[in-house]
Amino acid sequence: MSTLRNGNASLSADIAIRFEKAFGVKADTLLRMQTAYQLAEARAHDDDIKVRKFAEAA
């Protein structure tokens, strides 16, 4: 739990279910929150992510 709290680990589905059983917070909600957090972190440095645009063959 301390690794999650300190940001050294991501929430897994298994741990989310354990939290749901222990604290009553839905695992789905916890996983959506984790995904939103990870996306926000990635967007904070999206200028560093270099990808060429995919072009479909005509």
Buried (B, 14 or more C-beta within 10 A) or exposed (E): EEEBEEEEEEBEEEBBBEBBEEEEEEBEEBBEEBEEEEEEEEEEEEEEEEEEEEEEEE
